[in-house]
Amino acid sequence: MGENALGKRRTRRLFVTSGMYNIGIGMSKTIEGKFKEIAHTADVALDVWGEDLWDLFRNAAQGLYALAGAVEDKEKTDHFDLRIPHGEAERMLVDFLNELLYLLDKKWVVRLVEGEKTENGLRLSLDAARLAGRSREIKAATFHDLVLRETEDGLRATIVFDV
C-alpha cells in the first residue's frame, strides 16, 4: 500500500455500529456490511472488503463486533481519542482492531470514528456506547496470513483473530 492508501480526503467519518450484530460460531454469511466470517481451524477469521482503506477499516470494525456478538447500550456513551502510528496499511489495520478490542474489554463499543491522516499516522476520534453484552471473547487481531489486496472494487483482506 502506498502513501495514498487512505485516499485523498484527509478527514473521514466512519459509522461503525448500527445495532446488534450476531453471527453464530461456524456460520459463513455476510451481515449488513462488507465482511464475511470464514472458516479457520483454531481461531476465527473475516474476509473484509472496502472501496478504500477507510472503508476497509469500518467494515473490519463491523465484522469484529459481529464476531463478538457485541450489543451496545444506546443510553450510555463516551468519547475517546486514539492515535495509530504511521506504518504499513496492514500494521495500522491490526493496531486499529486491537485498540477496538481493548475498548471492548473495557466494556465500550465504538459507534462512530472520525479520522484524520497526519504525517505521524492516524488521529482518530471515537464515539462509543457502553457494551450491554457479547457472545464471544476475542483476544486479538493477528498478522497471520494478513495481506491487503487491491481488487477492481477496492481493497480486500483476510483477518485472523485469536479467540
C-alpha positions in Angstrom: 0.0 0.0 0.0 1.4 3.4 -0.9 1.2 6.7 0.8 -2.2 7.4 -0.7 -3.8 4.2 0.7 -6.1 6.2 2.9 -7.4 8.2 0.0 -7.2 11.8 -0.9 -9.5 13.2 1.8 -7.7 13.9 5.0 -10.7 13.6 7.4 -13.3 10.8 7.2 -16.3 9.9 9.3 -16.9 6.2 9.7 -20.1 4.9 11.2 -19.1 1.6 12.8 -22.1 0.1 14.6 -25.7 0.2 13.5 -27.3 -2.0 16.1 -26.7 -5.6 17.3 -24.6 -8.0 15.2 -24.8 -11.7 16.0 -23.4 -14.4 13.8 -23.1 -17.8 15.3 -19.9 -19.8 15.5 -19.2 -21.6 12.3 -21.7 -19.6 10.2 -20.5 -18.1 7.0 -22.6 -15.3 5.8 -22.4 -11.6 5.1 -24.2 -9.3 7.6 -25.1 -5.7 6.8 -21.5 -4.8 5.9 -18.8 -5.8 3.6 -17.4 -8.7 5.6 -17.9 -12.4 5.9 -16.8 -14.9 8.6 -14.7 -17.6 7.1 -13.7 -21.0 8.4 -10.4 -21.2 10.3 -9.0 -24.2 12.1 -8.3 -22.8 15.6 -9.3 -19.1 15.6 -11.9 -17.0 13.8 -11.3 -15.1 10.6 -13.0 -12.4 8.5 -12.9 -11.7 4.8 -13.3 -7.9 4.6 -13.5 -5.6 1.6 -13.9 -1.9 1.1 -13.7 0.8 -1.6 -10.6 2.3 0.1 -8.7 1.8 3.4 -11.1 3.9 5.4 -14.0 1.8 4.2 -12.0 -1.4 4.9 -11.3 -0.2 8.5 -15.0 0.5 9.0 -16.1 -2.9 7.6 -13.4 -4.7 9.7 -14.7 -3.0 12.8 -18.2 -4.0 12.0 -17.1 -7.6 11.4 -15.2 -7.6 14.6 -18.3 -6.6 16.6 -20.3 -9.2 14.6 -17.9 -11.9 15.6 -18.0 -10.9 19.2 -21.8 -10.6 19.1 -21.5 -7.2 20.7 -24.6 -5.5 21.8 -24.5 -1.8 22.7 -26.3 0.2 25.4 -27.5 3.2 23.5 -28.2 5.2 26.7 -24.5 5.4 27.9 -22.0 6.9 25.7 -18.4 8.3 25.9 -15.7 9.7 23.7 -12.1 8.6 23.1 -9.2 9.9 21.2 -6.8 7.4 19.5 -3.5 7.6 17.7 -2.4 4.9 15.3 1.3 5.3 14.3 2.2 5.6 10.6 3.2 2.3 9.1 2.2 -0.3 6.6 -1.5 -0.4 6.0 -1.7 -4.0 7.5 0.0 -2.8 10.7 -2.3 0.2 11.0 -5.4 -2.1 10.5 -4.2 -4.6 13.1 -3.4 -1.7 15.6 -6.8 -0.2 15.0 -8.7 -3.5 15.6 -6.6 -4.3 18.7 -7.5 -0.8 20.1 -11.2 -1.6 19.5 -10.7 -4.9 21.3 -9.0 -3.1 24.2 -12.1 -0.8 24.4 -14.4 -3.8 24.1 -12.6 -5.4 27.1 -13.2 -2.1 28.9 -16.9 -2.5 28.0 -17.1 0.0 25.2 -18.4 -0.4 21.6 -17.3 2.2 19.1 -20.2 3.6 17.1 -18.5 6.4 15.1 -14.9 7.1 14.1 -13.7 10.4 12.7 -10.3 10.1 11.3 -7.5 12.3 10.0 -4.3 11.2 8.3 -1.3 13.0 9.6 2.4 12.7 8.9 2.7 10.6 12.1 -0.2 8.2 11.3 -3.9 8.4 12.1 -5.6 10.6 14.6 -9.0 9.2 15.4 -11.9 10.5 17.4 -14.2 7.7 18.7 -17.7 7.9 19.9 -18.6 4.8 21.9 -21.6 3.2 23.6 -21.4 1.1 26.8 -21.3 -2.7 26.0 -24.5 -4.3 27.1 -23.3 -7.9 26.3 -21.4 -10.1 23.9 -21.5 -13.7 22.9 -17.8 -14.4 22.1 -14.5 -13.4 23.6 -11.9 -12.3 21.1 -8.3 -11.8 22.3 -6.5 -10.1 19.4 -6.3 -9.3 15.7 -3.2 -11.0 14.3 -0.9 -10.7 11.3 -1.4 -14.4 10.5 -1.8 -14.5 6.6 -2.8 -10.9 6.6 -2.3 -9.2 3.2 -4.2 -6.3 1.8 -5.0 -7.0 -1.8 -6.1 -4.4 -4.4 -9.1 -5.5 -6.4 -11.1 -3.8 -9.1 -13.6 -2.8 -6.4 -11.1 -1.5 -3.9 -9.3 -3.4 -1.1 -9.7 -6.8 0.4 -8.2 -8.6 3.4 -8.5 -11.7 5.4 -8.0 -11.0 9.1 -7.5 -13.8 11.7 -8.5 -13.2 15.3 -7.2 -15.1 18.4 -10.1 -16.4 20.5 
